[in-house]
């Protein structure tokens, strides 16, 4: 597998995982913050949590997809 193919597959997997991961991180962070503050969040706080979740999930998805594709590349080269 070439370097270019590795990068493309890594980005494709990261993009595919980003939306569900962002939603999961967002829901969990809103629930945690509501429990911590013992009140419902206002619209600005919810939007802030959404932006935070998008950034966190983008980093996690890129890292996971890079490690996953690296593992596949090493497994393919070993056989």
ROGU-486187 format. One record per atom (N, C-alpha, C): atom name; residue number from 1; x, y, z. Coordinates in nm, 2 decimals. Last residue first. Layout:
N
a / k / X / Y / Z
CA / NUM / X / Y / Z
...
// end
This chain:
79
a / k / X / Y / Z
N / 79 / 0.19 / -1.08 / 0.58
CA / 79 / 0.14 / -1.21 / 0.52
C / 79 / 0.19 / -1.23 / 0.38
N / 78 / 0.29 / -0.84 / 0.65
CA / 78 / 0.35 / -0.96 / 0.72
C / 78 / 0.30 / -1.09 / 0.65
N / 77 / 0.15 / -0.65 / 0.52
CA / 77 / 0.29 / -0.67 / 0.48
C / 77 / 0.35 / -0.79 / 0.54
N / 76 / -0.09 / -0.66 / 0.64
CA / 76 / -0.09 / -0.70 / 0.50
C / 76 / 0.06 / -0.73 / 0.46
N / 75 / -0.02 / -0.57 / 0.89
CA / 75 / -0.08 / -0.70 / 0.88
C / 75 / -0.07 / -0.75 / 0.74
N / 74 / 0.05 / -0.30 / 0.83
CA / 74 / 0.15 / -0.39 / 0.89
C / 74 / 0.10 / -0.54 / 0.87
N / 73 / -0.20 / -0.21 / 0.74
CA / 73 / -0.08 / -0.20 / 0.65
C / 73 / 0.03 / -0.30 / 0.70
N / 72 / -0.36 / -0.23 / 0.97
CA / 72 / -0.39 / -0.31 / 0.85
C / 72 / -0.27 / -0.32 / 0.75
N / 71 / -0.22 / -0.05 / 1.13
CA / 71 / -0.23 / -0.19 / 1.17
C / 71 / -0.26 / -0.28 / 1.05
N / 70 / -0.27 / 0.18 / 0.99
CA / 70 / -0.13 / 0.14 / 1.01
C / 70 / -0.13 / -0.01 / 1.05
N / 69 / -0.55 / 0.19 / 1.02
CA / 69 / -0.49 / 0.17 / 0.88
C / 69 / -0.35 / 0.13 / 0.89
N / 68 / -0.56 / 0.24 / 1.30
CA / 68 / -0.63 / 0.12 / 1.24
C / 68 / -0.57 / 0.09 / 1.10
N / 67 / -0.42 / 0.48 / 1.32
CA / 67 / -0.37 / 0.36 / 1.39
C / 67 / -0.43 / 0.23 / 1.33
N / 66 / -0.59 / 0.65 / 1.17
CA / 66 / -0.45 / 0.63 / 1.14
C / 66 / -0.39 / 0.51 / 1.20
N / 65 / -0.84 / 0.62 / 1.30
CA / 65 / -0.82 / 0.57 / 1.17
C / 65 / -0.68 / 0.56 / 1.12
N / 64 / -0.77 / 0.74 / 1.56
CA / 64 / -0.81 / 0.60 / 1.55
C / 64 / -0.79 / 0.54 / 1.40
N / 63 / -0.70 / 1.00 / 1.48
CA / 63 / -0.60 / 0.91 / 1.55
C / 63 / -0.64 / 0.77 / 1.53
N / 62 / -0.94 / 1.09 / 1.36
CA / 62 / -0.81 / 1.09 / 1.29
C / 62 / -0.71 / 0.99 / 1.35
N / 61 / -1.11 / 1.06 / 1.58
CA / 61 / -1.13 / 0.98 / 1.46
C / 61 / -1.01 / 0.98 / 1.37
N / 60 / -1.00 / 1.24 / 1.77
CA / 60 / -1.01 / 1.10 / 1.80
C / 60 / -1.03 / 1.01 / 1.67
N / 59 / -1.03 / 1.49 / 1.63
CA / 59 / -0.90 / 1.44 / 1.67
C / 59 / -0.90 / 1.29 / 1.70
N / 58 / -1.31 / 1.49 / 1.60
CA / 58 / -1.22 / 1.49 / 1.48
C / 58 / -1.08 / 1.44 / 1.52
N / 57 / -1.40 / 1.49 / 1.87
CA / 57 / -1.42 / 1.37 / 1.78
C / 57 / -1.34 / 1.37 / 1.66
N / 56 / -1.31 / 1.75 / 1.95
CA / 56 / -1.26 / 1.62 / 2.02
C / 56 / -1.28 / 1.50 / 1.93
N / 55 / -1.46 / 1.91 / 1.77
CA / 55 / -1.31 / 1.91 / 1.77
C / 55 / -1.25 / 1.79 / 1.83
N / 54 / -1.72 / 1.84 / 1.84
CA / 54 / -1.67 / 1.83 / 1.70
C / 54 / -1.52 / 1.82 / 1.70
N / 53 / -1.73 / 1.91 / 2.11
CA / 53 / -1.74 / 1.77 / 2.07
C / 53 / -1.69 / 1.75 / 1.93
N / 52 / -1.71 / 2.19 / 2.09
CA / 52 / -1.61 / 2.11 / 2.17
C / 52 / -1.61 / 1.97 / 2.12
N / 51 / -1.95 / 2.25 / 1.96
CA / 51 / -1.82 / 2.28 / 1.90
C / 51 / -1.71 / 2.20 / 1.96
N / 50 / -2.13 / 2.15 / 2.16
CA / 50 / -2.13 / 2.09 / 2.03
C / 50 / -2.00 / 2.12 / 1.95
N / 49 / -2.08 / 2.32 / 2.37
CA / 49 / -2.05 / 2.18 / 2.39
C / 49 / -2.05 / 2.11 / 2.25
N / 48 / -2.17 / 2.56 / 2.26
CA / 48 / -2.03 / 2.54 / 2.30
C / 48 / -1.99 / 2.40 / 2.32
N / 47 / -2.45 / 2.49 / 2.23
CA / 47 / -2.36 / 2.52 / 2.11
C / 47 / -2.21 / 2.51 / 2.14
N / 46 / -2.51 / 2.48 / 2.50
CA / 46 / -2.52 / 2.36 / 2.42
C / 46 / -2.44 / 2.38 / 2.29
N / 45 / -2.47 / 2.74 / 2.58
CA / 45 / -2.39 / 2.64 / 2.64
C / 45 / -2.39 / 2.51 / 2.56
N / 44 / -2.66 / 2.87 / 2.42
CA / 44 / -2.52 / 2.90 / 2.40
C / 44 / -2.43 / 2.80 / 2.46
N / 43 / -2.90 / 2.76 / 2.53
CA / 43 / -2.87 / 2.74 / 2.39
C / 43 / -2.72 / 2.77 / 2.36
N / 42 / -2.85 / 2.63 / 2.86
CA / 42 / -2.91 / 2.72 / 2.77
C / 42 / -2.85 / 2.69 / 2.63
N / 41 / -2.91 / 2.31 / 3.03
CA / 41 / -2.82 / 2.41 / 2.97
C / 41 / -2.89 / 2.50 / 2.87
N / 40 / -3.08 / 2.25 / 3.33
CA / 40 / -3.07 / 2.24 / 3.19
C / 40 / -2.98 / 2.34 / 3.13
N / 39 / -2.89 / 2.15 / 3.63
CA / 39 / -2.99 / 2.24 / 3.56
C / 39 / -2.97 / 2.21 / 3.41
N / 38 / -2.66 / 2.07 / 3.77
CA / 38 / -2.79 / 2.04 / 3.82
C / 38 / -2.90 / 2.13 / 3.76
N / 37 / -2.40 / 2.07 / 3.68
CA / 37 / -2.46 / 2.20 / 3.72
C / 37 / -2.60 / 2.18 / 3.78
N / 36 / -2.37 / 1.79 / 3.64
CA / 36 / -2.27 / 1.86 / 3.72
C / 36 / -2.33 / 2.00 / 3.77
N / 35 / -2.58 / 1.73 / 3.46
CA / 35 / -2.57 / 1.67 / 3.59
C / 35 / -2.48 / 1.74 / 3.69
N / 34 / -2.50 / 1.89 / 3.25
CA / 34 / -2.62 / 1.91 / 3.31
C / 34 / -2.63 / 1.85 / 3.45
N / 33 / -2.25 / 1.77 / 3.19
CA / 33 / -2.25 / 1.91 / 3.23
C / 33 / -2.38 / 1.94 / 3.30
N / 32 / -2.34 / 1.52 / 3.10
CA / 32 / -2.25 / 1.53 / 3.21
C / 32 / -2.25 / 1.67 / 3.27
N / 31 / -2.50 / 1.58 / 2.88
CA / 31 / -2.56 / 1.52 / 3.00
C / 31 / -2.47 / 1.53 / 3.12
N / 30 / -2.30 / 1.70 / 2.72
CA / 30 / -2.42 / 1.78 / 2.76
C / 30 / -2.48 / 1.72 / 2.88
N / 29 / -2.14 / 1.48 / 2.67
CA / 29 / -2.08 / 1.59 / 2.74
C / 29 / -2.20 / 1.69 / 2.79
N / 28 / -2.30 / 1.29 / 2.54
CA / 28 / -2.25 / 1.26 / 2.67
C / 28 / -2.19 / 1.38 / 2.75
N / 27 / -2.36 / 1.44 / 2.31
CA / 27 / -2.47 / 1.40 / 2.40
C / 27 / -2.41 / 1.37 / 2.54
N / 26 / -2.10 / 1.47 / 2.20
CA / 26 / -2.18 / 1.58 / 2.23
C / 26 / -2.29 / 1.55 / 2.33
N / 25 / -2.02 / 1.21 / 2.16
CA / 25 / -1.94 / 1.29 / 2.25
C / 25 / -2.02 / 1.41 / 2.29
N / 24 / -2.21 / 1.13 / 1.96
CA / 24 / -2.20 / 1.06 / 2.09
C / 24 / -2.13 / 1.15 / 2.19
N / 23 / -2.16 / 1.32 / 1.76
CA / 23 / -2.29 / 1.31 / 1.82
C / 23 / -2.29 / 1.24 / 1.96
N / 22 / -1.90 / 1.24 / 1.69
CA / 22 / -1.93 / 1.38 / 1.74
C / 22 / -2.06 / 1.38 / 1.81
N / 21 / -1.94 / 0.98 / 1.60
CA / 21 / -1.86 / 1.00 / 1.71
C / 21 / -1.89 / 1.14 / 1.77
N / 20 / -2.10 / 1.02 / 1.37
CA / 20 / -2.16 / 0.95 / 1.48
C / 20 / -2.07 / 0.97 / 1.61
N / 19 / -1.91 / 1.19 / 1.22
CA / 19 / -2.05 / 1.23 / 1.25
C / 19 / -2.10 / 1.15 / 1.37
N / 18 / -1.66 / 1.04 / 1.19
CA / 18 / -1.67 / 1.16 / 1.26
C / 18 / -1.81 / 1.20 / 1.30
N / 17 / -1.64 / 0.81 / 1.04
CA / 17 / -1.66 / 0.79 / 1.18
C / 17 / -1.69 / 0.92 / 1.25
N / 16 / -1.59 / 0.90 / 0.78
CA / 16 / -1.71 / 0.81 / 0.81
C / 16 / -1.74 / 0.80 / 0.95
N / 15 / -1.36 / 1.04 / 0.82
CA / 15 / -1.48 / 1.12 / 0.78
C / 15 / -1.60 / 1.03 / 0.81
N / 14 / -1.18 / 0.83 / 0.88
CA / 14 / -1.20 / 0.94 / 0.98
C / 14 / -1.33 / 1.02 / 0.95
N / 13 / -1.19 / 0.69 / 0.64
CA / 13 / -1.24 / 0.63 / 0.76
C / 13 / -1.27 / 0.73 / 0.87
N / 12 / -1.07 / 0.88 / 0.47
CA / 12 / -1.20 / 0.83 / 0.44
C / 12 / -1.27 / 0.77 / 0.57
N / 11 / -0.82 / 0.92 / 0.59
CA / 11 / -0.91 / 1.03 / 0.58
C / 11 / -1.05 / 0.98 / 0.56
N / 10 / -0.71 / 0.66 / 0.54
CA / 10 / -0.72 / 0.72 / 0.68
C / 10 / -0.82 / 0.83 / 0.68
N / 9 / -0.72 / 0.64 / 0.27
CA / 9 / -0.80 / 0.55 / 0.35
C / 9 / -0.82 / 0.60 / 0.49
N / 8 / -0.53 / 0.85 / 0.21
CA / 8 / -0.67 / 0.86 / 0.16
C / 8 / -0.76 / 0.77 / 0.24
N / 7 / -0.30 / 0.75 / 0.33
CA / 7 / -0.36 / 0.88 / 0.37
C / 7 / -0.50 / 0.89 / 0.33
N / 6 / -0.26 / 0.51 / 0.19
CA / 6 / -0.28 / 0.51 / 0.33
C / 6 / -0.34 / 0.64 / 0.38
N / 5 / -0.22 / 0.61 / -0.07
CA / 5 / -0.34 / 0.53 / -0.04
C / 5 / -0.37 / 0.52 / 0.11
N / 4 / 0.02 / 0.74 / -0.03
CA / 4 / -0.09 / 0.82 / -0.07
C / 4 / -0.22 / 0.74 / -0.05
N / 3 / 0.19 / 0.53 / 0.03
CA / 3 / 0.17 / 0.63 / 0.13
C / 3 / 0.04 / 0.71 / 0.09
N / 2 / 0.06 / 0.21 / -0.09
CA / 2 / 0.14 / 0.33 / -0.10
C / 2 / 0.11 / 0.43 / 0.01
N / 1 / 0.09 / -0.12 / 0.00
CA / 1 / 0.00 / 0.00 / 0.00
C / 1 / 0.09 / 0.12 / 0.00
// end
